[in-house]
């Protein structure tokens, strides 16, 4: 009997049962979290650069040499992450612009990094340690060495 008021629902065969999210494991590499954190930190007004002056200089040289890409890309420079199964901890090294409140900038960086990493990865950020390694003065030139290569 076909009842137009109650159409027959197609039969669906469920296989495996349970929550699909529980049918495997997702791992997130340290470098993924470092990229997310590095981009989130750079979004904060008052952050001039990431990493120490030496690491930025060496990175700039490495970026200009063909095939000279090192282990740290520009995005992850100044960021170190330790990633566990459900938690992560981050260390950031930043250079701030002269005249900004370092405490306010560090707080904003911490807040932005935590929000971005937790939203994108689902990991709990247990700590974000921030080391301010330098302040960029208005009349200072950026530490980018001239390339001898053309």
C-alpha positions as CSV (number, residue, x, y, z in Angstrom):
1,X,0.0,0.0,0.0
2,X,1.4,3.3,-1.0
3,X,0.2,6.1,1.3
4,X,1.0,9.5,-0.4
5,X,0.8,11.2,3.0
6,X,3.6,9.0,4.4
7,X,6.1,8.4,1.6
8,X,8.4,5.5,2.2
9,X,11.9,6.7,3.2
10,X,14.8,5.2,1.3
11,X,16.5,2.5,3.3
12,X,20.0,3.6,4.5
13,X,22.5,1.0,5.5
14,X,24.8,2.3,8.3
15,X,28.1,0.7,8.4
16,X,30.5,0.8,11.4
17,X,28.2,2.7,13.6
18,X,29.3,5.4,16.0
19,X,30.8,8.8,15.5
20,X,32.8,9.1,12.3
21,X,35.3,11.4,14.1
22,X,36.2,8.5,16.4
23,X,37.2,6.2,13.4
24,X,40.8,7.3,13.2
25,X,43.4,9.7,14.4
26,X,44.3,13.2,13.3
27,X,47.8,14.4,14.0
28,X,49.0,18.0,13.6
29,X,52.6,18.7,12.9
30,X,54.5,21.3,15.0
31,X,55.2,23.3,11.8
32,X,51.4,23.7,11.1
33,X,50.9,25.2,14.6
34,X,54.0,27.4,14.1
35,X,52.6,28.8,10.8
36,X,49.2,29.5,12.3
37,X,50.8,31.2,15.4
38,X,53.3,33.2,13.3
39,X,50.6,34.6,11.0
40,X,48.3,35.4,14.0
41,X,51.2,37.2,15.8
42,X,52.0,39.3,12.8
43,X,48.4,40.5,12.5
44,X,48.8,42.4,15.8
45,X,49.5,46.2,15.5
46,X,52.8,47.0,17.1
47,X,54.6,43.7,16.1
48,X,57.3,44.8,13.7
49,X,58.9,41.4,13.1
50,X,59.3,37.9,14.5
51,X,62.6,36.4,15.7
52,X,65.9,37.9,16.8
53,X,67.9,40.3,14.6
54,X,70.4,37.5,13.8
55,X,67.7,35.0,12.8
56,X,66.0,37.6,10.6
57,X,69.3,38.5,8.9
58,X,70.2,34.9,8.3
59,X,66.7,34.2,7.1
60,X,66.8,37.1,4.6
61,X,70.1,35.9,3.2
62,X,68.8,32.3,3.0
63,X,65.6,33.5,1.3
64,X,67.7,35.3,-1.4
65,X,70.0,32.4,-2.3
66,X,68.4,30.0,-4.8
67,X,67.8,26.6,-3.1
68,X,68.9,28.1,0.2
69,X,65.6,27.6,2.0
70,X,66.4,26.6,5.6
71,X,64.3,24.8,8.2
72,X,62.4,28.0,9.2
73,X,60.4,29.9,6.7
74,X,59.6,33.5,7.1
75,X,56.2,32.7,8.5
76,X,57.5,30.4,11.3
77,X,60.6,32.5,12.1
78,X,60.5,33.3,15.8
79,X,57.9,30.7,16.6
80,X,58.5,27.3,18.4
81,X,55.6,24.9,19.1
82,X,55.4,21.7,21.1
83,X,52.3,19.8,20.0
84,X,50.8,16.9,21.9
85,X,47.7,14.9,21.2
86,X,45.2,17.5,22.6
87,X,47.4,20.4,23.8
88,X,50.1,22.7,22.5
89,X,52.5,25.2,24.0
90,X,54.2,28.0,22.1
91,X,57.3,30.2,22.4
92,X,57.4,33.4,20.3
93,X,60.1,35.9,19.9
94,X,59.0,39.3,18.6
95,X,60.3,42.8,17.8
96,X,58.0,45.6,18.7
97,X,57.6,49.1,17.2
98,X,59.0,51.9,19.3
99,X,56.3,53.8,21.3
100,X,53.9,50.9,21.8
101,X,53.0,49.4,25.1
102,X,55.0,46.1,25.2
103,X,52.6,44.6,27.7
104,X,49.6,45.5,25.6
105,X,51.2,44.2,22.4
106,X,52.2,40.9,24.1
107,X,48.7,40.5,25.5
108,X,47.2,41.1,22.1
109,X,49.6,38.6,20.5
110,X,48.9,36.0,23.1
111,X,45.1,36.5,22.7
112,X,45.2,36.4,18.9
113,X,47.5,33.4,18.7
114,X,45.4,31.4,21.2
115,X,42.2,32.1,19.3
116,X,43.7,31.2,15.9
117,X,45.4,28.0,17.0
118,X,42.5,26.7,19.0
119,X,39.9,27.6,16.3
120,X,41.9,26.0,13.5
121,X,43.4,23.0,15.2
122,X,41.0,22.2,18.1
123,X,44.1,21.9,20.3
124,X,44.1,23.5,23.7
125,X,46.8,26.2,24.0
126,X,48.2,25.8,27.5
127,X,50.8,28.6,27.3
128,X,52.1,31.2,25.0
129,X,55.5,32.6,26.1
130,X,56.6,35.8,24.5
131,X,60.1,37.1,24.4
132,X,60.6,40.7,23.2
133,X,64.1,40.6,21.6
134,X,64.2,44.2,20.2
135,X,62.4,47.4,19.6
136,X,62.3,48.9,16.1
137,X,63.2,52.6,16.3
138,X,61.5,55.0,13.8
139,X,64.8,56.0,12.1
140,X,66.4,52.4,12.0
141,X,66.6,50.6,8.7
142,X,65.4,47.0,8.6
143,X,68.2,44.5,8.9
144,X,68.0,43.1,5.4
145,X,71.5,42.7,3.9
146,X,72.1,43.7,0.3
147,X,72.3,40.7,-2.0
148,X,75.3,40.3,-4.2
149,X,73.3,38.1,-6.5
150,X,71.2,39.3,-9.4
